[in-house]
Amino acid sequence: MQIVLPPELEALIQYQLDSGKYRTAIEVVLAGVIRLEQEEDIYQGRLQELQQDAQIGWEALQRGELVDGATAMAELRANLRTRYASEA
């Protein structure tokens, strides 16, 4: 199998070879593929976390435990003022 690369990608591979970090173009491409796999694994893990967070939020909404953004920010500011006032 032969892959034809655009000139920009060929230049990037050559840059990596010239840096001395890699000995062959295959090593450069393999490093890129490994990095892509790692990023996809991270993305999948983060996606699952976000889905869990969304589910927790949905369940809290169903129980009537959520407040609007303005109320939440006001509560946070009040808590911070109280905390810093007690530390002074």
C-alpha positions as CSV (number, residue, x, y, z in Angstrom):
1,M,0.0,0.0,0.0
2,Q,1.3,3.4,-0.9
3,I,0.1,6.6,0.7
4,V,0.4,10.0,-1.0
5,L,0.9,12.8,1.5
6,P,0.2,16.5,0.9
7,P,3.3,18.6,0.7
8,E,2.6,20.2,4.1
9,L,2.6,16.8,5.8
10,E,5.7,15.7,4.0
11,A,7.4,18.9,5.3
12,L,6.3,18.2,8.8
13,I,7.6,14.6,8.7
14,Q,10.9,15.9,7.2
15,Y,11.1,18.5,10.0
16,Q,10.7,15.8,12.6
17,L,13.4,13.7,10.9
18,D,15.8,16.7,10.7
19,S,15.3,17.3,14.5
20,G,16.9,13.9,15.1
21,K,14.0,12.7,17.2
22,Y,13.0,10.0,14.7
23,R,15.1,8.0,12.3
24,T,12.5,7.1,9.7
25,A,9.2,8.5,8.3
26,I,7.4,5.4,9.6
27,E,8.5,6.2,13.1
28,V,7.0,9.7,12.7
29,V,3.7,8.4,11.4
30,L,3.6,5.7,14.1
31,A,4.1,8.3,16.8
32,G,1.3,10.3,15.3
33,V,-1.1,7.3,15.2
34,I,-0.2,6.4,18.8
35,R,-0.9,10.0,19.9
36,L,-4.2,9.9,18.1
37,E,-5.2,6.7,19.9
38,Q,-4.3,8.3,23.3
39,E,-6.3,11.4,22.6
40,E,-9.3,9.3,21.6
41,D,-9.0,7.3,24.8
42,I,-8.9,10.5,26.8
43,Y,-11.9,11.9,24.8
44,Q,-13.9,8.7,25.5
45,G,-13.2,8.9,29.2
46,R,-14.1,12.6,29.4
47,L,-17.3,12.0,27.4
48,Q,-18.3,9.3,29.9
49,E,-17.7,11.7,32.8
50,L,-19.7,14.4,31.1
51,Q,-22.6,12.0,30.4
52,Q,-22.5,11.0,34.1
53,D,-22.5,14.6,35.2
54,A,-25.5,15.3,32.9
55,Q,-27.4,12.4,34.4
56,I,-26.7,13.6,37.9
57,G,-27.9,17.1,36.9
58,W,-31.0,15.7,35.2
59,E,-31.9,13.6,38.4
60,A,-31.4,16.7,40.6
61,L,-33.7,18.7,38.3
62,Q,-36.3,16.0,38.5
63,R,-36.2,16.2,42.3
64,G,-36.5,20.0,42.2
65,E,-33.0,20.5,43.7
66,L,-31.6,23.0,41.0
67,V,-31.5,26.7,41.2
68,D,-31.1,29.2,38.4
69,G,-27.6,30.6,37.6
70,A,-28.1,34.0,39.1
71,T,-29.2,32.5,42.4
72,A,-26.3,30.0,42.4
73,M,-23.8,32.9,41.8
74,A,-25.4,35.0,44.6
75,E,-25.1,32.0,47.0
76,L,-21.4,31.5,46.0
77,R,-20.6,35.2,46.5
78,A,-22.3,35.2,49.9
79,N,-20.4,32.1,51.0
80,L,-17.1,33.6,49.9
81,R,-17.8,36.8,51.7
82,T,-18.7,34.9,54.8
83,R,-15.5,32.8,54.6
84,Y,-13.2,35.7,54.0
85,A,-14.9,37.8,56.7
86,S,-14.3,35.0,59.2
87,E,-10.6,34.7,58.2
88,A,-9.9,38.4,58.6
